[in-house]
Amino acid sequence: MNGPRRAAGARATQRRTAGIQVALSILGVALAASSAALGAVSLRMARTVVRPAGRLPDTRIVGLDAAAQTITLTRTPDTELPGRYGLFTVGSHGYLRLGSIVGGDDDTVTRKLLTHVAADGDLAPEAAFSGWYYDRPGDLHRPFRSVEIDTGVGPCPAWEFPAADDTDVWVIQVHGRGTTKAETLRAVPVFHDLGITSLVVSYRNDGEAPKSASGTYALGATEWRDVDAAIGYARRRGARRVVLMGWSMGGALALQAALESPHADVIAGLVLESPVVDWRTVLRFHGRLLRLPAPVVAVAQNAIASNWGATVLGSGEPIPLDRLDGVARARELRHPILVLHSDDDGFVPSDASHALAAARTDLVTMETFQVARHTKLWNYDETRWVAAITDWMRTRGFART
């Protein structure tokens, strides 16, 4: 009897072993599929960061009162902000300027129109809310001329707003990711009133300037060279002190120029509006917003910064996130910096800005806003925004008046 029992026991063991092997195989397939899915999400995140994208609708027009000249939009954290803004629309009206909130409910916000809208004009529901307010240089009613800055990728369009009197102080305005140089027009009157010349620039792959070989963003790692070319342009026209003002990703470009530029001797200071000081902080923030597992964000960062990622993403070469970390490189900075950032930015968290201010208390002045969101500080509280820049510029002897 022992023989049959042993045989039966052996067969049972074989069945259990086979079952375990099947279970492990299924688990292996599931893990492989899960890893592949997570890897795909990581690459998609990385591609989104490096590939230029146009302006996307973020609100809808749900009502228009041509008689009262008001417009009703879906309520979002941006559309419910107090202040003056802009609205990109599809149809005959184009870009609209918006004023104060005059009504609304839980789902909508009604604002005063500051651009006249005719009752018979076509207006598609999709729209994009904007902090630009001014979308053309002529809107400022200040003298300007269109110029081109010679760069390594070709001529980059720019607008030059000369000061009323001769000056050796220039401000170079650098816009953010996914926008164009018009984003920075809000700042021009501040500097013009201080007797300073403004140069509003474009840079590679922004939709106005020439494309690079890859056609992708390098997040400041190469674009700063176009800012450097703008510094050289200003220098040839008499600038002896140059202040770089960078908005959002433009802040990353300004920091890189301050750290790397051969013209660093004429850079006198930086003004950073809602800046990207460290890309890893931004990526982790968006990972949390999207509820992505931390490994997904880590793989996305690795893809951006690695040779294999450069091949997959088509970015041409790895993007050195370490070199773009302004906090890690804070000790290398030599110029005074004014940082303007809202703690509820919603797109570029203010954490790295605060960390930079803490790391260089000798150089960095931090103006912290609340409620104002991303690059909408001027719109939300123009008086405070203008005063912060004006006082900082005057304190450092950059202003004539």
Secondary structure in CASP SS format (residue, H / E / C, confidence):
PFRMAT SS
TARGET T0000
AUTHOR 0000-0000-0000
METHOD secondary structure of the structure
MODEL  1
M C 1.00
N H 1.00
G H 1.00
P H 1.00
R H 1.00
R H 1.00
A H 1.00
A H 1.00
G H 1.00
A H 1.00
R H 1.00
A H 1.00
T H 1.00
Q H 1.00
R H 1.00
R H 1.00
T H 1.00
A H 1.00
G H 1.00
I H 1.00
Q H 1.00
V H 1.00
A H 1.00
L H 1.00
S H 1.00
I H 1.00
L H 1.00
G H 1.00
V H 1.00
A H 1.00
L H 1.00
A H 1.00
A H 1.00
S H 1.00
S H 1.00
A H 1.00
A H 1.00
L H 1.00
G H 1.00
A H 1.00
V H 1.00
S H 1.00
L H 1.00
R H 1.00
M H 1.00
A H 1.00
R H 1.00
T H 1.00
V H 1.00
V H 1.00
R C 1.00
P C 1.00
A C 1.00
G C 1.00
R C 1.00
L C 1.00
P C 1.00
D C 1.00
T E 1.00
R E 1.00
I E 1.00
V E 1.00
G E 1.00
L E 1.00
D E 1.00
A C 1.00
A C 1.00
A C 1.00
Q C 1.00
T E 1.00
I E 1.00
T E 1.00
L E 1.00
T E 1.00
R C 1.00
T C 1.00
P C 1.00
D C 1.00
T C 1.00
E C 1.00
L C 1.00
P C 1.00
G C 1.00
R C 1.00
Y E 1.00
G E 1.00
L E 1.00
F E 1.00
T E 1.00
V E 1.00
G E 1.00
S C 1.00
H C 1.00
G C 1.00
Y E 1.00
L E 1.00
R E 1.00
L E 1.00
G E 1.00
S E 1.00
I E 1.00
V E 1.00
G E 1.00
G E 1.00
D C 1.00
D C 1.00
D C 1.00
T E 1.00
V E 1.00
T E 1.00
R E 1.00
K E 1.00
L E 1.00
L C 1.00
T C 1.00
H C 1.00
V C 1.00
A C 1.00
A C 1.00
D C 1.00
G C 1.00
D C 1.00
L E 1.00
A E 1.00
P E 1.00
E E 1.00
A E 1.00
A E 1.00
F E 1.00
S E 1.00
G C 1.00
W C 1.00
Y C 1.00
Y C 1.00
D C 1.00
R C 1.00
P H 1.00
G H 1.00
D H 1.00
L H 1.00
H C 1.00
R C 1.00
P C 1.00
F C 1.00
R E 1.00
S E 1.00
V E 1.00
E E 1.00
I E 1.00
D E 1.00
T E 1.00
G C 1.00
V C 1.00
G E 1.00
P E 1.00
C E 1.00
P E 1.00
A E 1.00
W E 1.00
E E 1.00
F E 1.00
P C 1.00
A C 1.00
A C 1.00
D C 1.00
D C 1.00
T C 1.00
D C 1.00
V E 1.00
W E 1.00
V E 1.00
I E 1.00
Q E 1.00
V E 1.00
H C 1.00
G C 1.00
R C 1.00
G C 1.00
T C 1.00
T C 1.00
K H 1.00
A H 1.00
E H 1.00
T H 1.00
L H 1.00
R H 1.00
A H 1.00
V H 1.00
P H 1.00
V H 1.00
F H 1.00
H H 1.00
D H 1.00
L C 1.00
G C 1.00
I C 1.00
T E 1.00
S E 1.00
L E 1.00
V E 1.00
V E 1.00
S C 1.00
Y C 1.00
R C 1.00
N C 1.00
D C 1.00
G C 1.00
E C 1.00
A C 1.00
P C 1.00
K C 1.00
S C 1.00
A C 1.00
S C 1.00
G C 1.00
T C 1.00
Y C 1.00
A C 1.00
L C 1.00
G C 1.00
A C 1.00
T C 1.00
E C 1.00
W H 1.00
R H 1.00
D H 1.00
V H 1.00
D H 1.00
A H 1.00
A H 1.00
I H 1.00
G H 1.00
Y H 1.00
A H 1.00
R H 1.00
R H 1.00
R C 1.00
G C 1.00
A C 1.00
R C 1.00
R E 1.00
V E 1.00
V E 1.00
L E 1.00
M E 1.00
G E 1.00
W E 1.00
S C 1.00
M H 1.00
G H 1.00
G H 1.00
A H 1.00
L H 1.00
A H 1.00
L H 1.00
Q H 1.00
A H 1.00
A H 1.00
L H 1.00
E H 1.00
S C 1.00
P C 1.00
H C 1.00
A C 1.00
D C 1.00
V C 1.00
I E 1.00
A E 1.00
G E 1.00
L E 1.00
V E 1.00
L E 1.00
E E 1.00
S C 1.00
P C 1.00
V C 1.00
V C 1.00
D C 1.00
W H 1.00
R H 1.00
T H 1.00
V H 1.00
L H 1.00
R H 1.00
F H 1.00
H H 1.00
G H 1.00
R H 1.00
L H 1.00
L C 1.00
R C 1.00
L C 1.00
P C 1.00
A H 1.00
P H 1.00
V H 1.00
V H 1.00
A H 1.00
V H 1.00
A H 1.00
Q H 1.00
N H 1.00
A H 1.00
I H 1.00
A H 1.00
S C 1.00
N H 1.00
W H 1.00
G H 1.00
A H 1.00
T H 1.00
V H 1.00
L H 1.00
G C 1.00
S C 1.00
G C 1.00
E C 1.00
P C 1.00
I C 1.00
P C 1.00
L C 1.00
D C 1.00
R C 1.00
L C 1.00
D C 1.00
G C 1.00
V C 1.00
A C 1.00
R C 1.00
A H 1.00
R H 1.00
E H 1.00
L C 1.00
R C 1.00
H C 1.00
P C 1.00
I E 1.00
L E 1.00
V E 1.00
L E 1.00
H E 1.00
S E 1.00
D C 1.00
D C 1.00
D C 1.00
G C 1.00
F C 1.00
V C 1.00
P C 1.00
S C 1.00
D H 1.00
A H 1.00
S H 1.00
H H 1.00
A H 1.00
L H 1.00
A H 1.00
A H 1.00
A H 1.00
R C 1.00
T C 1.00
D C 1.00
L C 1.00
V E 1.00
T E 1.00
M E 1.00
E E 1.00
T E 1.00
F E 1.00
Q C 1.00
V C 1.00
A C 1.00
R C 1.00
H C 1.00
T C 1.00
K C 1.00
L H 1.00
W H 1.00
N H 1.00
Y H 1.00
D C 1.00
E H 1.00
T H 1.00
R H 1.00
W H 1.00
V H 1.00
A H 1.00
A H 1.00
I H 1.00
T H 1.00
D H 1.00
W H 1.00
M H 1.00
R H 1.00
T H 1.00
R C 1.00
G C 1.00
F C 1.00
A C 1.00
R C 1.00
T C 1.00
END
